[in-house]
Amino acid sequence: MGERSSRIRQKLRQSQERYQGLLQGLVIERGPLIRGSFGTRARVCGASNCRCARGQLHESKYLTATDAGKVRQVHVPASEEAEVATGVARYRRFFEARARMAKLGQLQLDLVDELGRSLLKSYPEDRPLPPAKRRGRPPKGGEHGPR
């Protein structure tokens, strides 16, 4: 019992340290988050004497995101490209850290359950109490069928 519970406690401490590191990274982050993808599009303007007619396409920066289930694109002027690119990168880091924190939270709950099982002792040892039975009505669709 002692060695197993000690290993579980150690894993809990390690996962808590990782969680705290992710949380610290979120707390120190400054600046706005911008949802979407930031990228470049190349296009032809249609003028017959333009350089794009010879294959040198016009490039523009766009922010693409969904709005009410529809994909929307917004042109980003050159003066705001760095700010938008940084905001989009910040958004990605923020939600990737959040997803890792959710996984770590579930891992911690699993480890707590495992720790509880490792510390559980039957009493009395020679004739332990029976396991707890479920109280209340049986669940819908269970062994007794739907209600």
C-alpha positions as CSV (number, residue, x, y, z in Angstrom):
1,M,0.0,0.0,0.0
2,G,2.7,2.5,0.9
3,E,4.9,2.2,-2.2
4,R,2.0,2.4,-4.6
5,S,0.4,5.4,-2.9
6,S,3.7,7.1,-2.8
7,R,4.1,6.7,-6.5
8,I,0.6,8.0,-7.1
9,R,1.3,11.0,-4.9
10,Q,4.5,11.7,-6.8
11,K,2.6,11.6,-10.1
12,L,0.0,14.0,-8.7
13,R,2.7,16.4,-7.6
14,Q,4.3,16.3,-11.1
15,S,0.9,16.8,-12.9
16,Q,0.2,19.7,-10.5
17,E,3.5,21.3,-11.4
18,R,2.8,21.0,-15.1
19,Y,-0.7,22.5,-14.5
20,Q,0.8,25.4,-12.6
21,G,3.3,26.1,-15.3
22,L,0.5,26.2,-17.9
23,L,-1.6,28.5,-15.7
24,Q,1.4,30.8,-15.1
25,G,1.9,31.0,-18.9
26,L,-1.7,32.1,-19.3
27,V,-1.6,34.6,-16.5
28,I,1.5,36.4,-17.8
29,E,0.3,36.6,-21.4
30,R,-0.5,40.2,-22.4
31,G,-2.4,41.6,-25.4
32,P,-5.5,40.7,-27.2
33,L,-6.5,37.3,-28.6
34,I,-7.7,37.3,-32.2
35,R,-9.7,34.2,-33.3
36,G,-9.1,32.9,-36.8
37,S,-6.4,32.1,-39.3
38,F,-4.0,34.6,-40.7
39,G,-2.7,34.1,-44.2
40,T,-1.8,35.4,-47.6
41,R,-3.9,35.2,-50.7
42,A,-2.7,35.8,-54.3
43,R,-5.1,37.1,-56.9
44,V,-5.4,38.5,-60.4
45,C,-6.9,42.0,-60.7
46,G,-8.2,41.5,-64.2
47,A,-6.3,44.4,-66.0
48,S,-4.8,43.1,-69.2
49,N,-1.6,45.3,-68.9
50,C,-1.0,44.5,-65.2
51,R,1.9,42.5,-63.9
52,C,-0.6,39.9,-62.5
53,A,-1.5,39.0,-66.1
54,R,2.1,37.9,-66.6
55,G,2.0,35.7,-63.5
56,Q,3.1,38.1,-60.8
57,L,0.0,37.9,-58.6
58,H,-1.1,40.6,-56.1
59,E,-0.7,39.3,-52.5
60,S,-3.0,40.4,-49.7
61,K,-3.2,39.4,-46.0
62,Y,-6.5,38.1,-44.7
63,L,-7.9,37.0,-41.4
64,T,-10.3,34.0,-41.8
65,A,-12.8,32.9,-39.2
66,T,-16.2,31.4,-38.9
67,D,-19.1,33.6,-37.8
68,A,-22.6,32.1,-37.2
69,G,-21.5,29.0,-39.1
70,K,-20.2,30.8,-42.1
71,V,-16.6,31.4,-43.1
72,R,-15.7,35.1,-43.3
73,Q,-12.6,36.7,-44.6
74,V,-11.4,40.2,-43.6
75,H,-8.6,42.0,-45.4
76,V,-5.8,43.1,-43.1
77,P,-4.0,46.3,-44.1
78,A,-0.2,46.1,-44.1
79,S,0.0,48.5,-41.2
80,E,-1.9,46.0,-39.0
81,E,-0.3,42.7,-40.2
82,A,2.1,42.3,-37.3
83,E,-0.6,43.0,-34.7
84,V,-3.1,40.5,-36.2
85,A,-0.4,37.8,-36.6
86,T,0.6,38.2,-33.0
87,G,-3.0,38.1,-31.8
88,V,-3.8,35.0,-33.8
89,A,-0.7,33.3,-32.4
90,R,-1.6,34.3,-28.9
91,Y,-5.1,32.9,-29.4
92,R,-3.7,29.5,-30.5
93,R,-1.3,29.3,-27.6
94,F,-4.1,30.2,-25.2
95,F,-6.5,27.5,-26.3
96,E,-3.7,24.9,-26.7
97,A,-2.7,25.6,-23.1
98,R,-6.4,25.4,-22.0
99,A,-6.8,22.0,-23.7
100,R,-3.6,20.7,-22.0
101,M,-4.9,21.9,-18.7
102,A,-8.2,20.1,-19.2
103,K,-6.3,16.8,-19.9
104,L,-4.1,17.4,-16.9
105,G,-7.2,18.0,-14.8
106,Q,-8.7,14.7,-15.9
107,L,-5.4,13.0,-15.2
108,Q,-5.4,14.5,-11.7
109,L,-8.9,13.2,-11.0
110,D,-8.0,9.8,-12.2
111,L,-4.9,9.8,-10.0
112,V,-6.9,11.0,-7.0
113,D,-9.3,8.1,-7.6
114,E,-6.4,5.7,-7.8
115,L,-4.9,7.1,-4.6
116,G,-8.2,6.6,-2.8
117,R,-8.4,3.0,-4.0
118,S,-4.8,2.4,-2.9
119,L,-5.5,3.7,0.6
120,L,-8.8,1.9,1.0
121,K,-8.7,-0.7,3.7
122,S,-11.4,-3.3,4.4
123,Y,-12.8,-3.4,7.9
124,P,-13.0,-5.7,9.6
125,E,-10.4,-7.6,7.6
126,D,-11.7,-11.0,8.3
127,R,-15.3,-10.1,7.4
128,P,-15.3,-6.8,5.5
129,L,-18.5,-4.8,5.0
130,P,-20.1,-5.4,1.6
131,P,-19.7,-2.7,-1.1
132,A,-22.2,0.1,-1.1
133,K,-25.3,-0.4,-3.2
134,R,-26.8,2.2,-5.4
135,R,-29.7,4.0,-3.7
136,G,-32.8,5.4,-5.4
137,R,-34.5,4.4,-8.6
138,P,-32.7,2.4,-11.2
139,P,-31.4,4.5,-14.2
140,K,-33.5,4.9,-17.3
141,G,-32.9,2.2,-19.8
142,G,-31.1,0.1,-17.2
143,E,-31.6,-3.5,-16.4
144,H,-35.3,-2.9,-15.7
145,G,-36.0,-1.1,-19.0
146,P,-37.1,2.4,-19.7
147,R,-39.6,4.1,-17.4
